[in-house]
Amino acid sequence: MAAELGRLTPRDRLLLDLLDQHRTFTTGQLVDLAFGSVGRARNRLNTLHDRDILDRFRHYQRPGSQAWRWTLGPVGAAIIAAGRGDALPRPAVVRDATARLAMSPTLAHLLTVNGFFVALTAHARTHPGARLARWWNETRCREVCGNLVRPDGHGVWADNGPAVPFWVEADLGTETLARVVGKLTGYAALPPRRAYPVLFWLPTTARETNVHTHLRRARVPHGVTIATAAANHATASGGPAGPVWRIVGHLDRVSLAELPAPGGGAPWDE
């Protein structure tokens, strides 16, 4: 590990920090996060893999092949632990964690959540004035929200204007609508300083239509702002940063930066 410290670039360290916080990314997601081209990304990622700084996995898929999913390797995990002053993990422990992640039933959901924030980061890299000021994973959200609600993520987005904090609920279309909408009760119980808009990131416009229909019947809890967007629609409309968000109770779509400020302007930088 000590020998690697002098060979790590600032970008390598950024990748280690991101993987430590968010567990795994696909090759394409890492291209958008930190590299300018697929070829450059593959060369560097393969080098880091050969040196046990990163690890990777993918499942059998035909036709074609599944993109690699990248995570911390034994040396990378040791570097992160050393930076915190923690005991260095044994290589076998790190490999076991990677195997469990590869077989996790929530892996697709995790990659969807991470992909949402990666898309915002990629947008900010090519649009001056835009930035993702904060990105929390599910664990950090749970620490803040306690037992009230379990957001999939939290971010703060700014695009040449006031910052917009938000919670994210990523939906793969596998849960019942009643369960999806039922999560709003917890958000209504959050204190005013955490009363951020709740964003439902949905797989299709059909699913989005059904969610709005269900919300009209169930009614939105008082004080909770909800906006929805469909990934299949957002792809051609600027991604999650674009004018793809439909606030419940409104017909027009707005960009992420145009969502209303929470709680009359509650501070987010705490």
N, C-alpha and C positions, 0 to 999 in steps of 0.2 A: 504494500500500500504506500509506504513512504517513497518508493521509487516512482510511483505514478503521480505524486503531487506536483512535481516539476514539469510534467508533460500535459497536464490538464489545461485546456484553454478556458477563458471566461464562458464561452458557449457550452463547453462540456460541464462546467459547474452549474450552469443554468439548467441543463438537462437533468442533472442529478437532483437538484432541488425540486424540479417539477415532478419527476418520477417519485421522489420521496413523498410529496404531498398528494399526488393524484394517481399513483400506483402504476398505471400503464397507458401507453399511447400507441396508435398504429404508426407505421412509417409515414403515411401521408399526413397524419396529425403533427408529427415531429417536423416534417418539411415546412408546414405552415407556421409552426411555432418559432423555429430557429434557423432554418436554412433557406437559401435562395433557389435551390434546384434539387430535384430528386436524386440526380447522380451524385452531387456533393454530399447529400444526406446519407445515402447508402454507403458511400466510401467511409465516412467518419463513423457511422453507427457500426459498421462491420469491424472497423479497427477497435472501437471501444468494446465490442463483443469479444473479439479475439483476446483482449487483455483482461477479461472478466470484470470489466467495469459495468457493462450492461449485460443483461440476459434477454432472451427472446423466446417466443413460442408462437405456434399457429396450428390450426386444426386442418385435417385433410379436407380438401374441397376439389370437386371436379364438376364442370370443366374449370380450367385455370387453377390458380393457387390463392389461398387466403393471404392477405397482407400480414407481415410480421407484427406481433404485439410486443412492445419493448417494455422492460422493467429493469430494476436495479439488479446488477450482478453482485457476486460476493465482494469484490473489491470496491465497487461503488457504494454498497451498503456499509462497508467498513469506513469509507471516507466520510459518509454522512454521520455515522455514529461517533467517529473521532471528533468531528466538528462540534458535536453537542456535548462531548465529554462523557459519552455513554460507553459501556463495555462493547467491544467489537463482536459482532455476531459471527458465529461459526459458519463457514461456507455451506455446510449441509443444511443449516437452518434457513439460510437465504434461498437455497435451491428448493426446499420444501415449500416455502411461501410462494415461490413462482409456480410450482406445480398446483398448489391449491387455487391460486388465482386463475390459472389456465382452465381449470375444471369448474370454476365457480358458476353457478346458475345466474348470477347477477352481472357477469362479465359484459354482456351486450348492453345492459343498462348503464354500467360504468363508462363504457366507451361512448355511449350516446351523450351522457352528461359532459364528459370531457370534450367531445366533439363540438358541443354547443359553445363552450368557452374558447376552444381553439379557433373557431370561426370568428369570434369577436376579436381575438388577438391578431389573427391574420388580417382582418379588416383594418385594425388600427395601424398595422405596419405599413399599409399603403395609402392611408388617408390622414394627412396632417390634421392635428387637432382632435383626433379620436383616440381614446385610450380606455383600456380596461384597468381601472384603478384598484380593483380588489377582486380576488377570486378565492372563495372558500370552498373546501370540499365538504362532504356530508358530515364527516367527523367534527370538523370545526363548527359547522352549523348546529350540530346537536349540542355542543358545549354551550353555545349561546342561547339556544331555544329551550334547553332542558327537555322535559317530557311533554311539552305542549304540542310540538310538531317536529317532523323530521324532513326538512327540505333536502333536495338532492344537491343543491349548491346555492351559493350566494355570490353576487357580483355587484360592482358599481361601475356604471358605464357613463362616459362623457364624450360628446361629439360637438366641439365648438359651442359649448353651452353648459348649463348647470348639470351636475352629476346626478344620475338616476340610480339609486340602489334598488335591488330586486332580489326576490327569492325565485328559484327555479324548481319546477316539478317536471321531470322528463317522463314521458309516457310512451310505452312501446305498443299500446293497444291491447295489452294482455289482461288488464284489470277491468272490472266492471265499472260503469260510469258512476254508480252509487259510491263505490270505494274512492274513485278519483275525486269526486265532488266532496265526499265526506272529510277530506283532509282540510277543507277550508275552516272548519270549526276551530282547529288548533291555531290557524293563522289569526283568527278573530280574537283569540285570547292573548296574543303577544302584546307586550307593552307598547305604548305609542311610539317610542323611539325605535322600535323594530317593525313598525307597521309599513313595511315596504310592499310595493306591488308584487303580486304572485303571478309568475309567468308559467303557463302550461305549454311546454314544447311537445307538440303532437306529431305523429308520423304522417298523417294524411289530412287533407281538407275534409274528407268524409267524417273522419273521427272528430275533427274540430267542430263540424256542424252538429254532430250528436252531443258533444259536450255542451255547446251553447243551448241546445234544446233542453237538455237535462237541467242546466243551471236556471233556465227560465221557470221550470217547474219547481225546483227545489228552493230557489231564491238565494241570492248571495248574502252572506252574513254582513251585518252593518260594519262599515269601516274598512272593509277589505276590497282593494282594487285588484281585479283579475284581468289578465290579457292572455290571449291564445295566439299561437302561430303554428302552422303546419310545415314540417320539414320539406315535403314534396313541393309546396308552393314557394317556400323561402329560397330554395336553391336557385331559382331564376329571378329572384327579386332582391338580391343583395345579402342573403343570409339573415341571421338573427339581428343584425344591426340595421337592416333595411326596413322599408315601410310594409312590414308583414304582420304587425300586431293588431289584433282586434280586441278592444276593450269590451268586456261584457256590458251589454246595454247600448252599444254603439255599433253602427254599420261600417263606418270608414276604418281603414287600416292606417296605422301610424308607425313611425320608426321607433326603435328602442329609446332613442334620446328624447322622443316627444311624449313619452309616458308621463303622467302627472306625478309631481313630487309627493312623497308620502307625508301624511300627517301635517300638512301645511308647511312642509319644509323641515322635517325632523332631521337632525344631523346624522350623518352616517360614519364619519371618521372617528370612531371611538374604539 
